């Protein structure tokens, strides 16, 4: 599991990285998050966790399932805890709260290996094809479109 975790320098703030990852995953799946807040980083052994409280979300059941599945495809780095769901005032919608825990490691800038493409959300651990693209299995196309989604990868660390 350690090989899958990203490593950030000790002095780097990581909240923007994880918030952007969560927001793009939500947008990609039609999952609306109204209020979210990154909390204080927690050290758990040699792993760090950044809890992000999503205080208000709303979506149809299918979007919720797609969002959670997409997060799960990101690997060992993301863990949804304390998920609360209730009916929304909008017909066919649910709303609620959850806390997303983002796991990563820290290291000194000079001792850090170059970022690995397989460690991040861009590839979900899949190797690139001969033309340099990586199939993004986490991006589920909307129902009825039947289109495949690929992400171009310029090289290691991009």
C-alpha positions as CSV (number, residue, x, y, z in Angstrom):
1,X,0.0,0.0,0.0
2,X,2.9,2.4,0.7
3,X,3.9,2.4,-3.0
4,X,0.4,3.7,-3.9
5,X,0.5,6.6,-1.5
6,X,1.7,10.0,-2.7
7,X,4.6,11.6,-0.8
8,X,4.6,15.3,-0.1
9,X,7.4,17.5,1.3
10,X,7.0,18.3,5.0
11,X,6.5,22.1,4.3
12,X,3.8,21.6,1.5
13,X,0.2,22.3,2.3
14,X,-1.9,19.4,0.9
15,X,-5.4,20.6,1.5
16,X,-5.7,22.2,-2.0
17,X,-4.6,19.0,-3.7
18,X,-7.1,16.8,-1.9
19,X,-10.0,19.4,-2.2
20,X,-9.4,19.7,-5.9
21,X,-9.3,15.9,-6.3
22,X,-12.6,15.5,-4.4
23,X,-14.3,18.4,-6.2
24,X,-13.3,17.1,-9.7
25,X,-14.6,13.6,-8.7
26,X,-17.9,15.1,-7.5
27,X,-18.3,17.3,-10.7
28,X,-17.5,14.3,-12.9
29,X,-20.3,12.3,-11.3
30,X,-23.0,15.0,-10.9
31,X,-22.5,15.1,-7.1
32,X,-23.1,18.5,-5.7
33,X,-21.1,19.5,-2.6
34,X,-22.2,22.8,-1.1
35,X,-20.0,23.1,1.9
36,X,-16.7,21.5,2.7
37,X,-13.8,22.2,5.0
38,X,-10.4,20.7,5.3
39,X,-9.4,20.0,8.9
40,X,-6.1,19.7,10.6
41,X,-3.6,17.1,9.3
42,X,-3.3,14.1,11.6
43,X,-0.2,11.9,11.9
44,X,-0.9,8.2,12.2
45,X,2.4,6.4,12.5
46,X,4.4,7.2,9.3
47,X,1.2,8.0,7.4
48,X,-0.6,11.4,7.5
49,X,-4.4,11.9,7.1
50,X,-6.2,15.0,6.2
51,X,-9.9,14.9,7.1
52,X,-12.3,16.9,4.8
53,X,-15.7,17.5,6.2
54,X,-18.4,17.6,3.6
55,X,-21.1,19.4,5.6
56,X,-23.7,19.5,2.8
57,X,-24.1,17.5,-0.4
58,X,-27.1,16.7,-2.6
59,X,-27.5,14.3,-5.5
60,X,-29.6,11.5,-6.9
61,X,-28.7,8.0,-5.6
62,X,-27.0,7.1,-8.9
63,X,-24.7,10.1,-8.6
64,X,-23.9,9.2,-5.0
65,X,-23.0,5.6,-6.0
66,X,-20.8,6.8,-8.9
67,X,-19.0,9.4,-6.7
68,X,-18.3,6.8,-4.0
69,X,-17.1,4.3,-6.6
70,X,-14.9,6.8,-8.3
71,X,-13.3,7.7,-4.9
72,X,-12.8,4.0,-4.2
73,X,-11.0,3.7,-7.6
74,X,-8.4,6.3,-6.4
75,X,-6.7,3.5,-4.4
76,X,-5.8,3.4,-0.7
77,X,-5.5,7.1,-0.3
78,X,-9.2,8.0,0.2
79,X,-11.6,6.7,2.8
80,X,-15.2,8.0,3.3
81,X,-16.2,7.8,7.0
82,X,-19.3,9.0,8.8
83,X,-21.6,9.0,5.8
84,X,-25.1,10.3,6.7
85,X,-27.9,10.2,4.1
86,X,-31.5,11.5,4.3
87,X,-34.1,12.4,1.7
88,X,-33.9,15.9,0.1
89,X,-36.7,18.2,-0.5
90,X,-36.0,17.7,-4.3
91,X,-37.9,14.7,-5.6
92,X,-35.5,11.8,-6.3
93,X,-32.5,13.4,-4.5
94,X,-30.7,12.6,-1.3
95,X,-28.6,14.9,0.9
96,X,-26.3,14.5,3.8
97,X,-22.8,14.7,5.2
98,X,-19.6,12.7,5.2
99,X,-15.9,13.0,6.1
100,X,-13.3,12.1,3.6
101,X,-9.9,11.0,5.0
102,X,-7.0,11.5,2.6
103,X,-3.9,9.4,3.4
104,X,-0.4,10.3,2.2
105,X,3.2,10.3,3.4
106,X,5.7,13.1,4.1
107,X,9.3,13.3,3.2
108,X,12.2,15.8,2.8
109,X,12.3,17.4,-0.6
110,X,15.9,16.2,-1.3
111,X,15.0,12.6,-0.4
112,X,11.7,12.4,-2.2
113,X,11.6,10.2,-5.3
114,X,10.1,11.8,-8.4
115,X,6.3,11.6,-8.3
116,X,5.0,8.4,-9.8
117,X,2.1,8.4,-12.2
118,X,0.8,5.2,-10.7
119,X,0.5,6.7,-7.3
120,X,-2.1,9.3,-8.3
121,X,-5.7,9.7,-9.2
122,X,-4.8,10.3,-12.9
123,X,-4.2,6.7,-13.7
124,X,-5.8,4.6,-10.9
125,X,-2.7,2.4,-11.1
126,X,-3.1,1.4,-14.7
127,X,-0.1,1.3,-17.0
128,X,-0.1,3.6,-20.1
129,X,-0.9,2.2,-23.5
130,X,1.7,2.3,-26.3
131,X,0.4,5.7,-27.4
132,X,1.0,7.2,-23.9
133,X,-2.7,7.3,-22.8
134,X,-4.0,5.8,-19.6
135,X,-7.6,4.5,-19.4
136,X,-9.3,6.2,-16.5
137,X,-11.5,3.4,-15.1
138,X,-12.8,5.7,-12.4
139,X,-14.6,8.0,-14.9
140,X,-17.8,6.2,-15.5
141,X,-19.5,7.6,-18.6
142,X,-23.1,8.9,-18.2
143,X,-25.8,6.3,-18.8
144,X,-26.5,5.6,-22.5
145,X,-23.3,7.3,-23.9
146,X,-21.1,4.3,-24.2
147,X,-18.0,6.4,-24.6
148,X,-14.6,5.4,-23.3
149,X,-12.7,8.0,-21.3
150,X,-8.9,8.3,-21.5
151,X,-6.4,10.7,-20.0
152,X,-3.3,11.6,-21.9
153,X,-0.1,11.2,-19.8
154,X,2.9,13.2,-20.8
155,X,5.3,11.2,-18.7
156,X,6.3,10.5,-15.2
157,X,5.1,13.0,-12.7
158,X,2.8,15.0,-15.0
